[in-house]
Amino acid sequence: MKNQSSNTVFDVDTIRKDFPILSRTVNGKPLIYLDNAATSQTPQQVVDVIVDYYSNYNANIHRGVHSLSQEATDKYENARRTIQQHFNAAHAHEIIFTSGTTHSINLVANGFASLLNANDTILVSALEHHSNIVPWQMLCEKTKATLKVIPMTSEGDLDMKVYDELLLLKPKLVFVNHISNALGTINPIEEMIQKAHHVGAAILIDGAQACPHIKPDVQKLDVDFYVTSGHKMCGPTGVGMLYAKESWLHKLPPYQGGGEMIAEVTFEKTTYAGLPHKFEAGTPNICGGIAFGAAIDYMNSIGFEAIAAYEHELLEYATEKMNTIEGMRIYGPKTNKTSVISFNIEGVHAYDLGTIVDKLGIAIRTGQHCAQPIMDFFKISGTARASFSFYNTKKEIDTLVEGLEKAAMMLR
Ligand SMILES: *Cc1c(COP(=O)(O)O)cnc(C)c1O
């Protein structure tokens, strides 16, 4: 067969059939789901895996000699290998299952409490989600280390000149998101990782907003820590991962104590289990981990190149159409961004916009998007945000634009 990849049409209608929720109605109108940056929808293939787990082999893992336990353990560890391969980690035990990005970041921040002191500096970017700010503030309270902020420009990009200057302080750790959930900015993480390493700093990348759109290669990036959540990439809520270089996982102390994470327990002394179990205390979200693996398989079956190309098309289409609305202001960079449009319409409150378009079956997000410092930077209380996934269509964007025009007319 001829290779037709260059002129293949992205078959969104077929893809939409995988997502049962997309055929429901909301307020009597077909659902138009444009809040993908908050959580993505779940394809039937992943729902089936969840149902199969609870219908056929629900058992605790790593403990029982019985067959069900063995089956559940095999599937869970297979999912870990799927995630390892997807992110191209060198070892499966460098993938730690967590409950999500927030948990992953807290795990690392907690570990660094024993490695920092009052003379140390750590760097955060101005573009972060609260999840990638607050755990580090708590760490600084504990250790008396200093937190410095890499500022952003009015375009919504990071100010790389100031980053270079801040690196002269020889920080111990830098943490930045791969892609901003509030603006869609794609940060220059390759350059940031290299520069951090040049001054001996470790670096953590929050990939929660990147993984639905691109496939990161942690070895090629040479990143120390990379974290993400399953529910932003077609998986269930309550599961995510921490990738860390093996050397870091040996250096960091365990986060929580309990079952599963120990080698031997006496009242005099407990020794910890090997990797990855040292960081996985208690019964994990077994079904969630298996479903996370299935979600990654699902996305790879569509292909990240095809996903990125189609979403870029949606972004350009939506940006052009939305810019025709009177008083429209879109925040963040014009290029080098993912399919997130954060906006306000002059004279209209974002919350009211969100409420009115909901009546039309359209789900958009309004507010601060867990990133108050970004809103403060633009001196606004919040934005409305439409975020597109590979299962959205141009027709849905047309309906959104009509809805926004109608809402603006009513509200002005
Ligand atoms: C969603 C998100 C988080 C938080 O993820 P949880 O799944 O709520 O833990 C952190 N950072 C970014 C950039 C996000 O988009």
The ligand as an SDF file (V2000), in Angstrom:
LIG
                    3D

 15 15  0  0  0  0  0  0  0  0999 V2000
   -3.9200   19.8440   35.9330 C   0  0  0  0  0  0  0  0  0  0  0  0
   -2.5970   20.3710   36.2030 C   0  0  0  0  0  0  0  0  0  0  0  0
   -1.9510   20.1230   37.4280 C   0  0  0  0  0  0  0  0  0  0  0  0
   -2.6260   19.3760   38.5530 C   0  0  0  0  0  0  0  0  0  0  0  0
   -2.9370   18.0760   38.2020 O   0  0  0  0  0  0  0  0  0  0  0  0
   -3.7980   17.1760   39.1960 P   0  0  0  0  0  0  0  0  0  0  0  0
   -4.2330   16.0390   38.3350 O   0  0  0  0  0  0  0  0  0  0  0  0
   -4.9490   18.0270   39.6690 O   0  0  0  0  0  0  0  0  0  0  0  0
   -2.9030   16.7610   40.3020 O   0  0  0  0  0  0  0  0  0  0  0  0
   -0.6960   20.6240   37.6050 C   0  0  0  0  0  0  0  0  0  0  0  0
   -0.0640   21.3240   36.6410 N   0  0  0  0  0  0  0  0  0  0  0  0
   -0.6450   21.5770   35.4530 C   0  0  0  0  0  0  0  0  0  0  0  0
    0.1150   22.3420   34.4210 C   0  0  0  0  0  0  0  0  0  0  0  0
   -1.9200   21.1110   35.1950 C   0  0  0  0  0  0  0  0  0  0  0  0
   -2.4970   21.3680   34.0180 O   0  0  0  0  0  0  0  0  0  0  0  0
  1  2  1  0
  2  3  1  0
  2 14  2  0
  3  4  1  0
  3 10  2  0
  4  5  1  0
  5  6  1  0
  6  7  2  0
  6  8  1  0
  6  9  1  0
 10 11  1  0
 11 12  2  0
 12 13  1  0
 12 14  1  0
 14 15  1  0
M  END
$$$$
